[in-house]
Amino acid sequence: MIPVTLESPLVRLDVPTRADTVAIAQACQDPEIARWTTIPQPYRPQDAHAFVDALVGPGWASDREYTWAIRRQGSTWLDGVISWRTAARDLGFWLAPAARGLGLMHDAVELVVAFAFAQGAPDVYWECYEGNTASAAVARRAGFAYTGSGDALIPNRDGSPAPAWKALRRADGTPASDLAWPTAAPDDGPGAGTTDTGHGAARGPVS
């Protein structure tokens, strides 16, 4: 697929490029992003270059994974990354510390979910490591239904299973579950925007 730009009054989502590698590498020094994703540790500038070159472009070209930079309207600075993988229809994202608490991730998630539904996806799946209450709050406020816990799609860095919270949002609006969400933090709070374990700058180059 040719990369698609998505916009709301708050955010612009477009393709990360090599011009964004400084911002990516800087954000990935954040302990919260390292804690809740599988980005390499330590995270180096060459990891950001590998992310852009080996994951972003090939992901769009193969229709395997669509990855966007999250930018505030009127700014060229990358504040985060969000992506959607077509095989499992799963969503992943992270947001730099300075960009949290502004509602940016909420808008980014809504835009990408709408994009997925427009491509014919019957649902979008979300997961995070157990305990990531900020990411859970983002998903909950975006209309995802909590479906329980289990092993994450992406294991821990050492290959061991990672316990995860899981949720689903259906295109037809029907709830996927009536289970209660785990205790959640305020939307876009500390750690918000760090989910999944394997997306965006969180895999390969590095979620």
Buried (B, 14 or more C-beta within 10 A) or exposed (E): EEBBEBEBEBBBBBBBEEEBBEBBBBBBEBEBBBEBBBBBEEBBEEBBBBBBBEBBBEBBEEEEBBBBBBBBEEEEBBBBBBBBBBEEBBBBBBBBBEBBBBBBBBBBBBBBBBBBBEBEBEBBBBBBBBBBBBBBBBBBBBBBBBBEBBEBBBBEBEEEEBEBBBBBBBBEEEBBBEBEBBEBBEBBBEBBBBBBBBBBBBBBBBB
